[in-house]
């Protein structure tokens, strides 16, 4: 069974930065389709960033230009660099893995919340004014 463990969450003021990390117990998982999701209290879960096997990415409009998803296959680690954080970014952040390549829509890795077999427990991000 694949395990994903997130770290790096915390509390910051608006405009600050955080870097989340997700370590997988199996090296092959990180090399496949991976994503960061977030869910705020009372809100729906949304994919904020998706990274496919070939390096292609897809970001939610709300985080474009501020968040960067990347991975280090040698360290089995997926990261999410979050800059210029806003109170609206406050949520529990989870990493997730598909186990194979991302589903493509219009040639881009889909952010649809379907097919993610592996999930981490999450790390809380709180952004205050």
Secondary structure, DSSP 4 states (H G I P E B T S, - for coil): ---EEEE--EEEETT--EEEEEEESSHHHHHS-EEEEEE-TTS--EEEEEE-TTS-EEE-TTTTTTEEEEEEGGGTEEEEEE-S--GGG-EEEEEEE-SSPPPEETTEE---S-S--EE---EEEEEE-
